[in-house]
Amino acid sequence: MNNAEPDGIAVRGVSAGYSRRTVLHDVTAHLPRSGVTSLVGPNGAGKSTLLAVLAGVLEPVSGAIEGRGPRRPAFVMQRSAVPDALPLTVREAVRMGRWADLGLWRRPSGEDRALVEECMERLGVLDLAGRQLGSLSGGQRQRTLVAQGLAQRPDLLLLDEPTAGLDQEARGRIADVLDGAGREGMTVVHATHDLDLALRAEHCLLLGNGRLTAQGAPGEVLTSEALRQVWNVPEPAHPGPPSPTGR
Ligand SMILES: Nc1ncnc2c1ncn2[C@@H]1O[C@H](COP(=O)(O)OP(=O)(O)OP(=O)(O)O)[C@@H](O)[C@H]1O
């Protein structure tokens, strides 16, 4: 399935922004192929902007992305970016994930239909297949959007805060699905404020103020010292509670 460069995806000196405002500055990073990378950083650090550049929907001002592979990346946006009133059922929304491969005229094959059912099943929304998106809870809608991303069978699966506002069970299910997608050969990149999810990834990029602060194994990158620095939190006068990484 995965036709990206064997070494993964290279982000080379990427600067990007909106109108004349540059918000991402000279980011050089490596995203390992067939695995999960988490993007961590405070609000406004540039995580969504980097995802948009990786997705190819935002042209960088300078620099380049190499090794994305020939297939169009799948970009699962924050569920708040999807209008509530979209008149679609869950099954129709997940089916839309097949559109890029089908083109305008080809009807979905049995294989396409089976893939749609499988993706709904993996995200636990099969029993909601006939429900309108607008009638779902936030977590159910989020799981539907992830199912739509998976149904695209991308080389590169990008997700913006896929577990935001979800309960423990739904977070665990999405984390399992992302791990599975990585094992199946997809390169998965997600922006998150969920440190547990970030720590489950194979690789992690820490962004602060539009710049890459650190990259590597999440347990090495997400130290309490590094998190304090990018979040601009002063050193505690007395030793505080241990960080999630225990470092
Ligand atoms: N469409 C846009 N037009 C103009 N500025 C934008 C746009 N999207 C984001 N920005 C600005 O770019 C900067 C980086 O935003 P971005 O959404 O990439 O950060 P983030 O790390 O994803 O934040 P969060 O954790 O809050 O989602 C912010 O200062 C933001 O205000």
The ligand as a Tripos MOL2 file, in Angstrom:
@<TRIPOS>MOLECULE
LIG
   31    33     1     0     0
SMALL
NO_CHARGES

@<TRIPOS>ATOM
      1 N1         -6.3480   30.5020    8.5470 N.pl3     1 LIG1
      2 C1         -5.5440   31.2740    9.2500 C.ar      1 LIG1
      3 N2         -5.3620   32.5730    8.9290 N.ar      1 LIG1
      4 C2         -4.5150   33.3720    9.6330 C.ar      1 LIG1
      5 N3         -3.7800   32.9510   10.6910 N.ar      1 LIG1
      6 C3         -3.9250   31.6760   11.0560 C.ar      1 LIG1
      7 C4         -4.8040   30.7700   10.3670 C.ar      1 LIG1
      8 N4         -4.7150   29.5480   10.9650 N.ar      1 LIG1
      9 C5         -3.8470   29.6940   11.9870 C.ar      1 LIG1
     10 N5         -3.3620   30.9540   12.0400 N.ar      1 LIG1
     11 C6         -2.3690   31.4740   12.9910 C.3       1 LIG1
     12 O1         -1.1970   30.6930   12.8460 O.3       1 LIG1
     13 C7         -0.5990   30.4450   14.1180 C.3       1 LIG1
     14 C8         -0.4130   28.9350   14.2910 C.3       1 LIG1
     15 O2         -1.7090   28.3400   14.3440 O.3       1 LIG1
     16 P1         -1.9410   26.7800   14.3120 P.3       1 LIG1
     17 O3         -3.4220   26.5860   14.1910 O.co2     1 LIG1
     18 O4         -1.0710   26.1730   13.2810 O.co2     1 LIG1
     19 O5         -1.4280   26.3590   15.7610 O.3       1 LIG1
     20 P2         -1.6870   25.0150   16.5720 P.3       1 LIG1
     21 O6         -0.3860   24.6310   17.1580 O.co2     1 LIG1
     22 O7         -2.3760   24.0090   15.7110 O.co2     1 LIG1
     23 O8         -2.6600   25.5350   17.7100 O.3       1 LIG1
     24 P3         -3.8470   24.7830   18.5380 P.3       1 LIG1
     25 O9         -3.1910   23.8690   19.5220 O.co2     1 LIG1
     26 O10        -4.5290   25.9310   19.2190 O.co2     1 LIG1
     27 O11        -4.7360   24.0790   17.5420 O.co2     1 LIG1
     28 C9         -1.5120   31.0780   15.1620 C.3       1 LIG1
     29 O12        -0.9460   32.3030   15.5390 O.3       1 LIG1
     30 C10        -2.8110   31.2850   14.4320 C.3       1 LIG1
     31 O13        -3.4810   32.4120   14.9090 O.3       1 LIG1
@<TRIPOS>BOND
     1     1     2 1
     2     2     3 ar
     3     2     7 ar
     4     3     4 ar
     5     4     5 ar
     6     5     6 ar
     7     6     7 ar
     8     6    10 ar
     9     7     8 ar
    10     8     9 ar
    11     9    10 ar
    12    10    11 1
    13    11    12 1
    14    11    30 1
    15    12    13 1
    16    13    14 1
    17    13    28 1
    18    14    15 1
    19    15    16 1
    20    16    17 2
    21    16    18 1
    22    16    19 1
    23    19    20 1
    24    20    21 2
    25    20    22 1
    26    20    23 1
    27    23    24 1
    28    24    25 2
    29    24    26 1
    30    24    27 1
    31    28    29 1
    32    28    30 1
    33    30    31 1
@<TRIPOS>SUBSTRUCTURE
     1 LIG1         1 GROUP 0 **** ****
